[in-house]
Amino acid sequence: MKRPNVTKALSQEHPHLSAIGDFVSKIGDKINDFLGKETTKVEEEEVVEVNDRENIVVDPLLEDQDQCDDCKVEADRQDYSLINPSSQFKCGPILRYQDIHTARRRWIGSVLIVTDKEEQPPRLVLRDPTKARVGFSHARQLENWEGNRFYRYDIQLQLMAHREKKIEYWFEKENGEKVAEPQKWNFYVPALEEGHNWAFYSCNGFTSDVVDPEGDHHGANPLWNDLLAAHDQNPFHTMIGGGDQIYNDDVLETPEMVEWLKMDGDERTAVEFNNEKRYAVEKYYFEHYVQHFNTGSYSKALSLIPSVNTWDDHDIIDGYGSYPPKYQTCEVMQGIGACAARFYLLFQQHANANTTDHAGLQTSASGKGWNCITHLGKRTLMVLPDTRSERSKQMILSNETYEMLETEIRAKMLPTTKHLVIVLGTPLVYPALKLFEEALEKLGDKLSRGSVIGKVFGKCKAFDNVLGQFGPELLDDLVDSWACTIHTEEKRRMVEMLQAIAVERSVRVTFVGGDVHVGGAGRLFGKTSQDRLTDPYDMVQIVSSAIVNAPPPGAVIHALHASSKTYSLNDSTSEQMTEVFHKDVDGNILEKKKLLNRRNWCEVRELLGDHHHQKQHQEDQLLFTLRVENLDHVNVTKYPIVVDYLHTRED
């Protein structure tokens, strides 16, 4: 007697499957023993089929009763030496955080793997410590590049009010076989009524001008080791990549691109982006992503802390979007951008061009860009505009994207939202660059990372290579920064949009950005304000970079401080940098206190008030801590910056 195939459904509402396969198998064995008949065993991976919504099995991770009290518990410590990329795949696992649906207490995320094996990957197994049974997720193929298959595993979990959960996950089989002790990973999901902790980083690589990364900076691991140590003490629930998660500038070093760069200007802009060039560029991006995401302490973090990412120029090539129009719009440059976007979506967003909606990304009526708006718990709404896809000399974001962002921010804001965090690739509040623009006009095309000007704008050899002898118009081309004069009106538009939301919804707006390879903070504020706590125009800018790349020389810090003063943004708003660094990491008193040229990343903890009482007093704060690398490249010095919620008269 042959047992029926036990095939059930997996939907977006129920992405995991209860562990009923073994139970059914045992019942079947009992029946067959009784009947004395031989049976064919049902493979467990046949238990579900994706998107069969008519036969939904109870999902234990969402619907089983909790088996423990809903109370705070201390996080476990772990041995990071045991955390490594999967031995059976080419890349991964890589975690991604998508959103929390607070009304349903639902956590939504995904895992990505890349494999060159033809067979369907094994199921992902997830263990929630508050549930009696494990859950499963099936792989969905996103793309196949030259035999390398990208698979996404969807994950949904139920949140508790006060208990943070450590979710353990592994693959059901390794190289086609079940093993007694599978390779395992884990991540933490927050308690809905407790704080949501996150880490921010940017500039996660070295540019080619850094001659001796290991000798001069001890390589890429020091601050990633610090981030993991902080995670071990008090787990992060998300990890925010503010841009330049990978440095892809060396795509221009491939033979096909070197040949292109050797052409004169007119020939360079007219040449076709043929299949040979496309393959070379795609091969570079794929191989570089695999190498970068599988290397060092960063690879451990990718498998332990769910990521939320936006991108900036180095995720494509240095300065992409800000080149002269004849270069930016030529077929080869647009081809490079399209290839970079393909692998950015796959590796960093767990999506392809047709699944961005499923991944929670939003594109405006312009048809360009992938913007992310997500809830970090009940009290923080985070917005990551795509400031690279629509960029040109004159524009960072299109009118359509501003309209979409305003609509979606208002729609996604909860009654409990206290903080609106805007992540931008480059800082919105930063010393004005007019002085440097004037200097650039005199320098012509002599731009290099070795010069003060090159360091201020964060440009490296790739930018120089493309520009070639463009020279006279260089001033108009270095427009990557919000602080450049050409973007002043757009900057004003961004701020005024957020000011209106802050006033209407009583939320505190905070900007977070990287790119400039220094740590620091600035603020916008109402010109007539008497109290920061009640001023909706008071918006802090956190500047944090680089977690890996080398900092600029002291001359840059002196030049930036020289141009740092209080500026008028509009009739009602001023902006300025603030003094954060009174002492250096070695204890020496600093004369320049606003920006510090040392590697850093930012730890963010949500501090909660007593919501059982009407007054919140000094709570409901976001505590930003710039963790700055010490001279020994092992320890860090912490510089805290507290952002209060927006107080009202009733407070």
C-alpha positions in Angstrom: 0.0 0.0 0.0 1.6 3.2 -1.1 1.2 6.2 1.1 -0.2 9.4 -0.4 2.1 12.3 -1.1 1.7 14.7 1.8 2.0 18.0 -0.1 0.9 21.2 1.6 1.0 25.0 1.1 3.4 27.7 1.8 2.2 31.3 1.4 3.3 34.7 2.3 1.1 34.5 5.4 2.5 31.1 6.4 6.1 30.9 5.1 7.1 28.1 7.5 5.8 24.6 7.8 5.1 22.6 11.0 7.2 19.6 11.6 4.5 17.2 10.6 6.5 15.2 8.1 8.1 12.9 10.6 4.8 12.5 12.4 3.0 11.5 9.2 5.8 9.1 8.3 5.6 7.4 11.6 1.8 6.9 11.3 2.3 5.6 7.8 4.9 3.1 9.0 2.6 1.9 11.7 -0.2 1.3 9.1 2.1 -0.5 6.8 3.6 -2.7 9.5 0.0 -3.6 10.4 -0.8 -4.4 6.7 2.5 -6.1 6.1 3.0 -4.0 3.0 6.2 -2.3 1.7 6.0 1.5 1.5 7.8 4.2 -0.3 9.0 6.9 2.1 7.9 10.5 1.5 10.9 12.9 1.4 10.4 15.7 3.9 11.2 18.4 1.3 8.0 17.4 -0.5 5.9 18.5 2.5 5.2 21.9 1.0 4.9 23.7 -2.3 5.3 27.4 -2.6 2.2 29.6 -3.2 -0.4 26.8 -2.9 -2.7 28.9 -0.7 -5.5 26.3 -0.6 -3.8 23.8 1.7 -2.2 25.8 4.4 -0.7 23.9 7.3 -0.5 25.4 10.8 2.7 27.4 11.0 4.2 26.7 14.4 6.4 29.8 14.4 3.3 32.0 14.0 0.4 30.0 15.5 1.7 27.7 18.1 1.2 28.8 21.7 4.3 30.2 23.5 5.9 27.8 25.9 7.4 30.3 28.2 6.6 33.5 30.1 6.6 36.8 28.3 9.4 38.4 30.3 12.9 39.8 29.7 15.7 37.3 29.5 19.5 37.8 29.3 21.0 37.2 25.8 23.3 34.2 25.4 27.0 34.7 24.7 28.4 32.9 21.6 31.6 31.7 20.2 32.2 33.7 17.0 34.9 31.3 15.8 32.1 28.8 15.1 30.2 31.3 12.9 31.3 31.0 9.2 29.8 31.1 5.8 28.0 27.9 4.8 30.4 25.2 3.7 27.9 23.9 1.1 27.1 27.1 -0.8 29.1 29.6 -2.7 27.9 32.5 -0.6 25.7 33.0 2.4 23.7 32.8 4.5 23.0 36.5 4.5 20.2 37.9 6.7 17.9 40.7 5.7 15.4 42.6 7.8 12.3 43.8 6.0 9.7 45.1 8.5 7.6 44.6 11.6 3.8 44.6 11.4 3.1 45.8 14.9 -0.6 45.1 14.9 0.0 41.4 14.1 3.2 41.3 16.1 4.9 39.9 13.0 8.6 40.1 12.1 9.4 39.8 8.4 12.8 39.0 6.9 14.7 36.7 4.6 17.9 34.7 4.1 19.9 34.6 0.9 22.2 31.9 -0.4 24.1 31.5 -3.7 24.9 28.1 -5.0 26.3 26.6 -8.2 24.6 23.3 -7.6 21.7 22.4 -9.9 19.5 20.6 -7.3 17.0 22.5 -5.2 18.6 23.7 -2.0 17.5 22.2 1.3 14.8 23.7 3.5 15.8 26.3 6.0 15.0 25.2 9.6 14.2 27.8 12.2 14.0 27.3 16.0 12.1 29.8 18.1 12.9 29.1 21.8 9.4 30.0 22.8 7.8 27.4 20.5 7.6 23.6 21.0 8.2 22.9 17.3 10.6 24.1 14.6 9.5 25.8 11.4 10.7 25.5 7.8 11.1 27.8 4.9 11.6 26.8 1.2 14.0 28.4 -1.2 12.7 30.6 -4.0 15.0 31.1 -6.9 15.6 34.8 -7.7 18.1 34.5 -10.6 20.6 32.3 -12.3 23.9 34.0 -13.4 26.2 31.7 -15.4 25.1 28.6 -13.4 25.1 30.5 -10.0 21.7 30.4 -8.5 20.4 33.0 -6.0 17.8 31.7 -3.6 15.7 33.6 -1.0 14.1 32.1 2.0 11.2 34.1 3.4 10.9 34.3 7.2 8.0 35.4 9.4 8.1 35.2 13.2 5.8 36.1 16.0 7.0 38.8 18.5 6.3 38.8 22.2 5.7 42.0 24.2 8.7 41.8 26.6 10.8 38.8 25.6 13.6 39.2 23.1 14.1 36.0 21.1 17.2 34.3 19.9 16.2 32.5 16.7 18.5 29.6 15.6 18.6 28.5 12.0 20.3 25.9 9.9 19.8 24.0 6.7 18.0 20.7 6.8 20.6 18.9 4.7 24.3 19.5 4.0 25.5 18.4 0.6 22.3 16.4 0.2 22.6 14.5 3.5 21.2 15.0 6.9 23.9 15.4 9.5 23.9 14.9 13.3 25.3 18.4 14.0 24.5 20.8 11.2 26.3 24.1 10.8 24.1 26.7 12.7 23.6 30.4 12.9 21.3 32.7 14.9 19.8 36.2 15.1 17.7 38.2 17.6 14.3 39.6 17.2 13.2 42.3 19.5 10.3 42.4 22.0 7.6 44.6 20.7 7.3 46.8 23.9 11.1 46.9 24.5 13.9 48.7 22.8 14.9 48.1 19.2 18.7 48.1 19.0 20.6 48.8 15.7 24.0 49.4 14.3 24.9 51.9 11.5 28.0 51.6 9.3 29.3 52.9 6.0 32.4 52.8 3.7 33.1 49.1 4.2 36.2 48.7 2.1 39.5 50.2 1.2 40.1 52.4 -1.9 43.0 51.6 -4.2 45.1 54.5 -2.9 45.4 52.9 0.6 48.8 51.3 0.0 49.1 49.0 3.0 45.7 48.3 4.6 47.1 45.6 6.9 50.2 47.4 8.0 48.6 50.8 8.5 45.1 49.9 9.7 45.3 46.2 10.7 42.9 45.5 7.8 39.1 45.4 7.7 38.3 43.5 10.8 39.0 45.7 13.9 35.8 47.6 14.0 33.7 44.6 12.8 35.2 42.7 15.7 34.1 45.6 18.0 30.6 45.6 16.5 30.3 41.8 17.1 31.6 42.3 20.7 28.9 44.9 21.2 26.3 42.5 19.7 27.4 39.8 22.1 26.9 42.1 25.1 23.5 43.5 24.0 22.3 42.1 20.7 21.5 44.2 17.7 18.2 43.5 16.0 19.2 45.2 12.7 22.3 46.4 11.0 21.9 49.5 8.8 24.2 49.8 5.7 24.3 53.5 4.8 26.0 53.0 1.5 29.4 51.7 0.2 28.9 48.3 1.7 31.3 47.1 -1.0 33.9 49.1 -3.0 33.4 48.1 -6.6 35.7 50.8 -8.1 38.1 48.2 -9.5 35.5 47.2 -12.1 37.3 49.8 -14.2 40.5 47.7 -13.9 39.1 44.9 -15.9 40.9 44.7 -19.3 37.7 45.6 -21.2 37.2 48.8 -19.1 40.9 49.7 -19.2 40.6 49.6 -23.0 37.5 51.8 -22.8 39.2 54.4 -20.6 42.2 54.6 -23.0 39.9 56.0 -25.7 39.6 59.7 -26.3 36.6 61.5 -25.0 34.3 61.4 -28.0 35.1 57.8 -28.8 34.7 56.8 -25.1 31.1 58.3 -25.0 30.1 56.8 -28.4 31.3 53.2 -27.9 28.8 50.4 -27.5 28.3 48.4 -24.2 28.5 45.1 -26.1 28.1 41.6 -24.7 31.9 41.2 -24.1 32.0 44.3 -21.9 28.7 43.3 -20.2 30.0 39.9 -19.3 33.3 41.3 -18.0 31.5 43.8 -15.8 28.9 41.3 -14.5 31.7 38.7 -13.8 33.6 41.3 -11.7 30.5 42.3 -9.7 29.5 38.7 -9.0 33.0 37.5 -8.0 33.7 40.6 -5.9 30.4 40.3 -4.0 31.0 36.6 -3.3 34.6 37.3 -2.1 33.6 40.4 0.0 30.5 38.8 1.6 32.5 35.6 2.5 35.5 37.3 4.1 36.4 38.2 7.6 34.3 39.4 10.5 31.9 41.1 8.1 30.7 37.8 6.8 29.9 36.7 10.4 27.9 39.8 11.0 25.9 39.3 7.7 24.8 35.9 9.0 24.0 37.0 12.6 22.4 40.5 12.3 19.6 41.2 9.7 20.6 44.0 7.3 18.8 47.0 6.0 20.7 48.6 3.2 20.8 51.5 0.8 23.5 52.1 -1.7 26.0 54.9 -2.6 28.5 55.4 -5.4 31.1 52.9 -4.4 28.5 50.1 -4.6 28.6 51.0 -8.3 31.8 53.0 -9.0 33.2 56.0 -7.4 31.2 59.2 -8.1 28.5 57.4 -10.2 25.7 59.8 -10.9 27.8 62.9 -10.6 29.9 62.7 -13.8 29.5 65.2 -16.6 26.4 64.4 -18.6 28.2 63.2 -21.7 30.0 60.6 -19.5 27.1 59.8 -17.1 24.6 59.1 -19.9 26.9 57.3 -22.3 26.1 53.6 -23.1 29.0 52.1 -21.2 28.4 54.1 -18.0 24.7 53.2 -18.0 25.6 49.6 -18.7 27.9 49.6 -15.7 25.2 51.1 -13.6 22.6 48.4 -14.7 25.0 45.6 -13.9 25.8 47.0 -10.5 22.0 47.4 -9.8 21.4 43.8 -10.7 23.8 42.5 -8.2 23.0 45.1 -5.6 19.4 44.0 -5.6 20.4 40.3 -5.4 23.1 40.4 -2.7 21.9 43.4 -0.6 18.1 43.4 -1.1 17.4 39.7 -1.7 15.4 40.7 -4.8 15.5 40.9 -8.6 14.0 43.5 -10.8 10.6 41.8 -10.7 10.4 41.1 -6.9 11.2 44.4 -5.4 7.7 44.9 -4.1 7.9 41.5 -2.3 11.1 42.7 -0.8 9.4 45.8 0.6 11.2 48.3 -1.8 9.4 51.2 -3.3 9.9 52.9 -6.7 8.2 56.2 -7.5 6.4 57.1 -10.8 9.8 58.0 -12.2 10.5 54.3 -12.6 13.9 54.6 -11.0 15.3 53.7 -7.7 14.5 51.4 -4.8 13.6 53.2 -1.6 13.1 51.5 1.7 10.7 52.6 4.5 10.6 50.2 7.5 9.6 50.1 11.2 12.3 49.6 13.8 9.7 48.5 16.3 6.7 50.6 17.4 8.5 53.9 18.0 11.0 54.4 15.1 10.2 54.7 11.4 13.3 54.5 9.2 13.5 55.9 5.7 16.3 55.0 3.3 15.8 57.0 0.1 17.7 55.7 -3.0 19.9 58.8 -3.6 22.0 57.2 -6.3 19.6 55.8 -9.0 18.1 59.1 -10.1 21.2 61.3 -9.4 22.5 63.7 -12.0 24.5 66.9 -11.8 21.5 68.9 -10.9 19.3 66.4 -9.0 19.6 63.8 -6.2 15.9 62.7 -6.1 13.1 63.3 -8.6 9.9 65.2 -7.9 8.0 61.9 -8.2 10.2 60.3 -5.5 9.8 63.2 -3.1 6.0 62.9 -3.6 6.1 59.2 -3.0 8.3 59.5 0.1 6.0 62.1 1.7 2.9 60.0 1.0 4.4 56.8 2.2 6.0 58.3 5.4 2.7 59.7 6.4 0.9 56.4 5.6 3.4 54.1 7.5 3.8 56.3 10.6 2.1 54.7 13.6 0.3 56.4 16.5 3.2 55.2 18.6 6.0 56.6 16.3 8.3 59.0 18.2 11.3 59.0 15.9 11.7 59.4 12.1 15.2 58.5 11.1 16.4 59.4 7.6 19.4 57.5 6.2 21.2 59.4 3.5 24.4 58.2 1.7 26.1 61.6 2.3 25.4 63.9 5.3 22.6 66.5 4.8 24.1 68.8 7.5 27.9 69.3 6.9 30.3 72.2 6.5 29.5 74.2 3.3 31.9 73.4 0.5 31.9 76.8 -1.3 35.5 77.4 -0.3 36.6 74.0 -1.7 34.5 74.7 -4.9 36.5 77.9 -5.4 39.7 76.0 -4.9 38.6 73.3 -7.3 38.0 76.0 -10.0 41.7 76.9 -9.7 42.9 73.3 -9.6 41.2 72.3 -12.8 41.6 68.6 -13.4 44.3 68.0 -10.9 42.1 65.9 -8.5 43.6 63.2 -6.4 43.0 61.4 -3.1 46.3 62.7 -2.0 45.1 66.3 -2.1 42.9 68.0 0.5 40.2 68.6 -2.2 40.1 65.0 -3.2 39.8 63.9 0.4 37.0 66.4 1.1 34.9 65.0 -1.8 35.9 61.4 -1.1 37.1 60.9 -4.7 39.6 58.3 -5.7 41.4 57.1 -8.9 38.3 55.8 -10.5 36.7 59.2 -10.7 39.9 60.7 -12.1 40.2 58.0 -14.7 36.8 58.6 -16.2 37.1 62.4 -16.1 40.5 62.2 -17.9 41.3 65.7 -19.1 37.8 67.2 -18.6 39.3 69.8 -16.3 37.6 73.1 -16.8 34.1 71.9 -15.8 35.4 69.8 -12.8 33.8 72.3 -10.4 30.4 71.5 -11.7 30.9 67.8 -11.6 31.8 67.2 -8.0 28.3 67.5 -6.8 28.0 64.3 -4.7 27.4 66.2 -1.5 24.2 67.8 -0.1 26.6 70.6 1.0 27.4 71.6 -2.6 25.7 74.8 -3.8 24.0 73.2 -6.7 21.9 71.1 -4.3 20.9 73.8 -1.9 17.4 74.2 -3.1 16.8 70.4 -3.1 18.2 70.2 0.4 15.8 72.9 1.5 12.9 70.9 -0.1 13.9 67.7 1.8 14.1 69.5 5.1 10.8 71.5 4.7 9.0 68.3 3.7 10.2 66.7 6.9 9.5 69.8 9.0 5.9 69.6 7.9 5.7 66.0 9.0 7.4 66.7 12.3 4.9 69.4 13.1 1.8 67.5 12.0 2.7 64.2 13.6 4.8 65.3 16.6 7.8 63.2 15.7 11.5 63.9 16.1 13.4 63.8 12.8 17.1 62.6 12.8 19.5 62.2 9.9 22.2 59.5 9.7 24.8 59.5 7.0 28.3 58.3 6.2 30.6 58.7 3.1 32.9 61.4 4.3 35.3 59.1 6.4 34.9 61.1 9.6 32.7 61.0 12.7 30.7 63.9 13.9 27.3 65.5 14.4 25.4 68.5 13.3 21.9 69.9 13.7 19.1 71.9 12.1 17.1 74.1 14.4 14.4 76.8 14.5 15.9 80.3 14.5 13.4 81.5 17.2 13.5 78.3 19.2 14.0 78.6 23.0 13.7 74.9 23.8 15.3 72.1 21.8 12.9 69.5 23.3 9.8 71.2 21.9 11.3 72.5 18.6 10.1 70.3 15.7 12.7 71.9 13.5 15.5 70.6 15.8 16.9 67.7 13.8 20.2 66.0 14.7 22.6 64.8 11.9 24.8 61.8 12.9 27.9 61.4 10.7 29.6 58.0 10.9 32.2 56.6 8.5 34.3 54.7 7.7 34.1 51.3 9.4 36.9 50.1 7.1 38.3 52.8 4.7 41.2 55.0 5.8 40.4 58.4 7.3 41.5 61.6 5.6 44.5 63.6 6.7 44.4 66.3 9.4 44.5 69.0 6.8 40.9 68.0 5.8 39.7 68.4 9.4 41.3 71.8 9.7 39.7 72.9 6.4 36.3 71.6 7.3 36.4 73.3 10.7 37.4 76.5 9.0 34.2 76.5 6.9 32.0 75.2 9.7 29.7 78.0 11.0 26.0 78.6 11.5 24.3 78.8 8.1 20.8 79.9 7.3 18.8 77.2 5.4 15.5 79.2 5.1 13.7 82.0 6.9 13.0 79.9 9.9 15.8 77.3 10.1 19.6 77.4 10.7 22.1 74.6 10.6 25.5 74.0 12.3 27.9 71.3 13.2 28.2 70.5 17.0 31.1 69.8 19.2 31.2 66.1 20.1 34.9 65.4 20.5 36.5 67.2 23.4 39.2 64.6 23.8 40.9 62.3 21.2 40.9 58.5 21.7 44.3 58.8 23.4 43.0 61.3 26.0 44.6 64.4 24.4 42.5 67.6 24.4 41.3 68.4 20.9 41.2 71.9 19.5 38.9 70.8 16.6 35.9 69.3 18.3 33.3 68.9 15.6 34.8 66.2 13.3 37.2 63.4 14.1 39.2 61.7 11.3 39.3 58.1 12.8 37.5 55.0 11.7 34.2 54.5 13.4 30.7 53.0 13.4 27.6 54.0 15.3 25.7 52.0 18.0 22.1 52.9 18.5 20.0 52.0 21.5 16.4 52.8 22.1 15.8 54.1 25.6 12.2 53.7 26.7 10.0 55.6 29.1 7.3 54.4 31.4 4.3 54.2 29.1 2.0 53.4 32.1 2.2 57.0 33.1 1.2 60.1 31.2 4.6 61.8 31.3 7.6 60.2 29.7 10.1 62.6 31.3 13.6 62.1 29.8 12.9 58.7 28.1 11.9 57.6 24.7 15.3 58.7 23.5 17.6 57.3 20.9 21.2 57.0 22.2 23.6 57.2 19.3 27.2 56.2 20.3 30.0 56.8 17.9 32.5 54.0 18.6 35.8 55.4 17.4 38.9 53.2 16.8 41.7 53.6 19.2 45.4 53.8 18.2 45.9 50.1 19.0 43.3 49.1 16.4 41.6 46.9 19.1 39.7 49.0 21.5 37.4 51.9 20.9 36.4 55.2 22.6 32.7 56.0 22.8 31.2 59.4 22.1 27.5 59.4 23.0 24.9 61.7 21.4 21.3 61.6 22.8 18.3 62.4 20.7 15.1 63.1 22.7 11.6 62.5 21.4 9.7 65.7 20.4 8.1 67.0 23.6 4.7 68.7 23.5 3.2 71.2 25.9 1.4 68.3 27.6 4.8 66.8 28.5 
